[in-house]
Amino acid sequence: MAAPHLHIVMYPWFALGHLIPYLQLSNKLAKKGHKISFFIPRKTQAKLEPFNLYPNLITFIPITVPHVDGLPLGAETTADVPYCLFPHIMTAMDLTENNIEHLLHDIKPSIVFFDFTHWMPNLTRRLGIKSIQYFIASPVTVGYNNSHERQQGIGGSNLTEVQLLVPPSGFPDSSIKLHIHEAREIALRRRWKFGGNVLFYERYYNGLIGSDALGFRTCREIEGPFVDYLGKEFGKPVLLSGIVIPETPTSALDKKWATWLGGFRAGSHLKPPMGFKSVEAALPDGFQERVEGKGIVEGGWIQQQLILEHPSIGCFVTHCGRGSLSEALVNQCQLVLLPHEGDHIFNARLMSNNLKIGVEVEKGEEDGLFTKESVCKAVRTVMDDDNEAGREVRTNKTKLRQLLLSNNLETSYIDTFCEKLQALLK
């Protein structure tokens, strides 16, 4: 007898880099017949509607985001504000707690998926609902930074950069090593109040210890030892959805991009990473005029998935966000890794040192600065047919791509994911 279909609520952090992956997972679950209630900031709903592939099963429930002093009027997500105001967006999200409780009481779901709302496990427990902390960050990132030892042992939120250079006890042997400037940034972030008086890492840790299970957008073939470490560390199920390969968009690549990319031979072009909020702020005077015909500078969100699928794209210089890497891993472009902060650093080390499927741009050990020469060196390494290190990286990348696209791998992960969701309710 087939298991009954579930009713699941999604309530991700108010950032497109979290909302979109949650919706991609929702599409996979809806494809299996499960009902999804997706809580989303009211004005942001229109941006995500084109990505809802199962509107008969995925229902957007608009959430009015309370205004917080210091935020521009009408600001809802991190896309509406500069980085320094992200904690204010978190404060606004925390203020929705009472509204969320009323909604959950009325619609009575089986399970709630969340990431940054650390109060969710206590709320769902009162209502007799299961909660899953579903991370966009990778298991290696969460494990390195959020162990019991890190949170409750010597240092806590005051861990020094020197202490953070050393992995926590029991962390899997790996090539995940931090540079001094990276450890310094992470140490500062541990003291970052991210919404009200709650520290950024307290949000993660409270969810880790309070939720009924943990969930990750990855697979054992990529991060198996780190998944096992987290399961042992927190003593609860760790559910893997696979990397959640996005469905091919129904829309075509914009004519501007298709025409321009079509002028290059296959595998010859490079897509750089995301950057500043505006093109004008990012570029020196006259830059756009100097590169006319050689490149396109585009601000805001673009059709990245379709661009990476284009045969002209041979290399992707990526900031190492989880969503971008998921799109790149299943395409034929090579990876140049240019992480900036947080989980991007751990993603880059995993790809370059552990899996050896990309080349990371060299940076200064102390200051973290990189040069145009170091970027060019990384691109040449991964693209030069005569470079031995590049050949190894390209071979490994091809093998992983073939594995991820192999018959039934993703289906198997989603099926197992759904089975474990059902098991939580027994």
C-alpha positions in Angstrom: 0.0 0.0 0.0 1.4 3.4 -1.0 2.2 5.8 1.7 -0.1 8.8 2.0 0.9 12.1 0.5 2.3 14.6 2.9 1.4 18.3 3.5 4.6 20.2 3.9 5.2 23.9 4.7 8.3 25.7 3.4 9.5 28.8 5.3 13.0 29.7 4.1 15.1 32.8 4.9 14.0 35.9 3.0 16.7 35.8 0.3 16.3 34.6 -3.3 19.3 32.4 -2.8 17.2 30.4 -0.2 13.7 30.9 -1.6 14.6 29.5 -5.0 16.3 26.3 -3.8 13.4 25.7 -1.4 11.0 26.0 -4.4 13.2 23.7 -6.5 12.9 21.1 -3.7 9.2 21.8 -3.6 8.9 21.0 -7.3 10.6 17.6 -6.7 8.3 16.8 -3.8 5.2 17.9 -5.7 6.2 15.7 -8.6 5.8 12.8 -6.1 2.3 14.0 -5.3 3.0 15.9 -2.0 1.2 19.1 -1.2 3.3 22.2 -0.5 2.3 25.4 1.3 5.0 27.9 0.5 5.2 30.9 2.9 6.6 33.8 0.9 6.9 37.6 1.3 3.9 39.1 -0.4 5.6 41.2 -3.1 8.2 38.6 -3.8 5.6 36.0 -4.8 5.5 37.3 -8.4 9.2 36.7 -8.8 8.9 33.0 -8.0 5.6 32.1 -9.7 7.4 31.3 -13.0 9.5 28.7 -11.2 6.4 26.9 -9.7 6.0 23.9 -12.0 3.2 22.3 -10.0 0.7 25.1 -9.2 -2.0 22.5 -8.5 0.1 21.2 -5.6 2.3 24.1 -4.6 0.4 27.0 -3.1 2.1 30.3 -2.3 0.8 31.8 1.0 1.8 35.5 1.1 3.3 36.8 4.3 3.2 40.5 5.2 6.7 41.4 6.3 6.5 43.8 9.3 8.3 47.1 8.9 11.5 47.5 11.0 13.1 50.8 11.8 16.2 51.2 9.6 14.7 49.3 6.6 13.5 51.1 3.5 9.7 51.1 3.3 8.5 48.0 1.5 11.7 46.0 1.9 11.1 42.3 2.1 14.2 40.3 1.1 17.9 40.7 1.1 17.6 41.7 -2.6 15.9 45.0 -1.4 18.7 46.1 0.9 22.5 46.3 1.2 24.4 43.7 3.1 24.7 45.7 6.3 20.8 45.7 6.6 20.4 41.9 6.4 20.0 41.6 10.2 17.1 44.0 9.9 15.4 41.6 7.4 16.0 38.8 9.9 14.4 40.9 12.7 11.4 41.5 10.4 11.1 37.7 9.7 11.3 37.0 13.5 8.3 39.4 13.9 6.2 37.1 11.8 6.3 34.3 14.4 2.7 34.9 15.7 1.3 35.1 12.2 3.1 31.8 11.3 1.7 30.1 14.4 -1.8 31.0 13.4 -1.3 29.8 9.8 0.2 26.5 10.9 -2.7 26.0 13.4 -5.2 26.6 10.6 -3.6 24.5 7.8 -2.3 21.7 10.0 0.7 20.5 7.9 2.7 17.3 8.7 6.1 18.9 8.5 7.7 22.4 8.3 11.0 23.1 6.6 13.0 26.1 7.9 16.5 27.4 8.0 17.1 30.6 9.9 14.0 30.9 12.1 15.5 29.3 15.2 12.1 29.6 17.0 10.4 27.2 14.6 11.1 23.9 16.4 9.5 25.1 19.7 6.5 26.5 17.8 5.9 23.3 15.7 6.4 21.1 18.8 3.6 22.9 20.6 1.3 22.3 17.6 2.3 18.6 17.1 4.1 19.2 13.8 7.5 17.9 12.9 10.3 20.4 11.9 13.2 19.9 9.5 16.1 22.3 9.4 16.9 22.2 5.6 20.2 23.9 4.9 21.3 25.6 1.8 24.8 25.5 3.3 26.7 22.3 2.9 27.3 19.6 5.6 31.0 20.4 5.6 30.2 24.1 6.4 27.7 23.3 9.1 29.8 20.6 10.7 33.0 22.7 10.8 31.3 25.7 12.4 28.5 24.4 14.5 29.6 21.4 16.5 28.8 21.0 20.2 32.4 21.7 20.9 32.3 25.0 19.0 29.1 26.2 20.6 29.4 24.9 24.2 33.1 24.4 24.7 36.0 26.9 25.2 35.4 30.1 23.4 31.8 29.8 22.2 30.9 32.9 20.3 34.4 34.3 21.2 36.4 31.6 19.3 39.6 33.2 17.9 40.8 32.9 14.4 43.6 30.6 15.6 41.1 28.2 17.2 39.0 28.2 14.0 42.0 27.1 12.0 41.7 23.7 13.7 38.6 21.5 12.8 36.4 20.3 15.7 37.1 17.0 17.3 35.9 14.1 15.2 35.6 16.1 12.0 36.5 13.9 9.0 40.0 14.0 7.8 40.0 16.2 4.7 41.7 19.0 2.8 39.3 21.5 4.3 41.8 24.1 5.5 41.2 27.8 6.2 43.5 30.7 5.5 44.1 33.2 8.2 41.9 35.9 6.6 39.1 33.4 6.3 39.3 32.3 9.9 39.3 35.9 10.9 36.1 36.7 9.0 34.4 33.6 10.4 35.4 34.6 14.0 33.9 38.0 13.5 30.7 36.5 12.1 30.3 34.4 15.2 29.9 37.6 17.1 27.4 39.0 14.6 24.0 39.8 15.9 21.7 38.6 13.2 18.2 39.8 14.1 17.4 41.1 17.5 20.0 40.0 20.0 20.5 36.5 18.5 23.9 35.7 17.2 24.2 34.3 13.7 25.6 31.0 14.7 23.1 30.6 17.5 20.3 30.6 14.9 21.9 27.6 13.2 22.8 25.8 16.4 19.4 26.2 18.0 17.8 24.7 14.9 20.3 21.9 14.9 19.5 20.8 18.4 15.8 21.6 18.3 14.6 20.2 15.0 13.4 16.7 14.4 15.8 16.1 11.5 18.3 17.9 9.4 18.1 18.2 5.6 20.7 19.0 3.0 20.8 19.6 -0.7 23.7 17.2 -1.4 24.5 13.5 -1.9 26.7 11.0 -0.2 28.9 10.7 -3.3 30.0 14.3 -2.6 29.9 14.7 1.2 29.3 11.3 2.7 31.8 11.6 5.6 30.5 15.0 6.6 26.9 13.8 6.6 27.9 10.9 8.9 29.7 13.3 11.2 26.6 15.5 11.6 24.3 12.5 12.2 26.6 11.3 15.0 27.2 14.8 16.5 23.5 15.7 16.8 22.0 12.3 17.1 19.1 12.7 14.7 18.3 11.8 11.1 20.1 13.6 8.3 18.0 13.6 5.1 19.7 14.1 1.7 17.6 15.4 -1.2 20.5 15.0 -3.7 21.8 18.2 -5.3 18.2 18.9 -6.7 19.1 19.4 -10.3 16.8 22.3 -11.5 14.3 21.4 -14.1 15.1 23.0 -17.5 13.3 26.3 -17.6 10.3 26.5 -20.0 11.5 29.9 -21.2 14.2 30.2 -23.8 17.5 32.0 -23.4 17.0 35.7 -24.1 17.7 36.6 -27.7 20.5 39.1 -26.6 22.4 36.3 -24.9 21.7 33.6 -27.5 22.9 35.8 -30.3 26.0 37.0 -28.5 27.1 33.6 -27.2 26.4 32.0 -30.6 29.3 34.0 -32.0 31.8 32.0 -30.1 33.1 28.5 -30.7 32.0 25.8 -28.3 33.6 25.8 -24.9 35.6 29.0 -25.4 33.7 31.5 -23.4 33.8 32.4 -19.7 30.9 33.4 -17.3 32.1 35.5 -14.4 30.4 35.4 -10.9 27.8 37.6 -9.3 29.2 40.9 -8.0 28.0 44.2 -6.8 24.4 45.3 -6.5 24.8 47.6 -9.5 27.1 47.5 -12.5 28.0 51.2 -12.0 29.3 50.5 -8.5 31.4 47.6 -9.5 33.3 48.8 -12.6 36.0 51.5 -13.2 35.2 54.3 -15.5 35.2 53.4 -19.1 35.4 49.6 -18.5 32.2 48.8 -20.4 33.3 50.7 -23.4 36.7 48.9 -23.4 35.2 45.4 -23.3 32.5 46.1 -25.9 32.4 43.1 -28.2 34.5 41.0 -25.9 32.1 40.7 -23.0 28.7 41.7 -21.6 28.3 43.3 -18.1 24.9 42.6 -16.6 23.5 43.6 -13.3 20.9 41.7 -11.2 19.6 38.2 -11.7 20.1 36.6 -15.1 19.2 33.3 -16.8 22.3 31.6 -15.3 21.1 28.0 -15.8 20.5 28.6 -19.5 23.7 30.5 -20.0 25.8 27.7 -18.3 24.0 25.2 -20.6 25.1 27.1 -23.7 27.8 25.2 -25.7 29.9 28.3 -25.9 30.5 28.5 -22.2 33.7 26.7 -21.4 34.5 28.1 -18.0 32.5 29.4 -15.0 34.2 31.7 -12.5 31.9 31.2 -9.5 31.5 32.7 -6.1 30.8 29.1 -4.9 27.2 29.6 -3.8 25.5 26.2 -3.4 22.8 26.9 -6.1 25.4 28.1 -8.6 27.5 25.0 -8.0 24.6 22.7 -8.4 23.8 24.2 -11.8 27.5 24.1 -12.9 28.1 20.5 -11.8 25.6 19.1 -14.3 26.9 21.2 -17.2 30.1 20.9 -19.2 31.7 24.2 -18.1 34.9 24.0 -16.1 35.0 25.6 -12.6 37.2 28.5 -11.4 36.5 29.0 -7.7 36.5 32.5 -6.3 34.9 32.4 -2.8 34.3 35.5 -0.7 32.8 34.6 2.6 31.1 32.0 4.9 29.9 28.8 3.3 31.4 29.8 -0.1 34.9 29.2 1.4 34.1 25.6 2.5 32.3 24.9 -0.8 35.4 26.0 -2.7 37.8 23.8 -0.6 35.5 20.8 -1.1 35.4 21.3 -4.9 39.2 22.1 -5.3 40.9 20.1 -2.6 38.7 17.1 -1.8 36.9 16.4 -5.1 39.5 18.1 -7.3 36.9 19.2 -9.8 37.8 22.9 -9.9 40.7 25.3 -9.5 40.6 28.0 -6.8 42.0 31.5 -7.4 45.1 32.1 -5.2 44.7 34.8 -2.6 47.0 36.5 0.0 47.2 34.4 3.2 46.8 37.4 5.5 44.6 39.9 3.5 42.7 37.6 1.1 43.4 39.8 -1.9 43.7 38.4 -5.4 45.1 39.8 -8.6 44.1 39.7 -12.2 47.2 37.5 -12.7 45.9 34.9 -10.2 42.5 34.8 -11.9 44.2 34.3 -15.3 46.4 31.6 -13.9 43.4 29.6 -12.5 41.5 30.0 -15.8 44.5 28.9 -17.9 45.1 25.9 -15.6 41.6 24.6 -15.9 41.2 25.4 -19.7 44.7 24.5 -21.1 44.7 21.1 -22.7 48.4 20.7 -22.1 48.2 21.5 -18.3 48.5 18.2 -16.3 46.6 19.6 -13.3 43.9 20.9 -15.5 43.5 17.6 -17.2 43.0 15.9 -13.9 40.4 18.5 -12.8 38.5 18.2 -16.2 38.5 14.4 -15.9 37.2 14.4 -12.4 34.5 17.0 -13.2 33.3 14.9 -16.2 33.1 11.8 -14.0 31.1 13.6 -11.3 28.8 15.1 -13.9 28.1 11.7 -15.5 27.4 10.3 -12.0 25.0 13.0 -11.1 23.1 12.7 -14.4 23.1 8.9 -14.3 19.8 7.0 -14.6 17.7 7.1 -11.4 20.3 8.8 -9.1 18.2 11.8 -8.4 15.0 9.8 -8.4 16.5 7.5 -5.8 17.5 10.3 -3.5 14.1 12.0 -3.7 12.3 8.7 -3.1 14.5 8.0 -0.1 14.0 11.5 1.1 10.3 11.1 1.0 10.4 7.7 2.7 12.4 9.3 5.6 9.9 12.1 5.8 7.2 9.5 6.2 9.2 7.7 8.9 9.4 10.9 11.0 5.7 10.8 11.4 5.5 7.3 12.8 
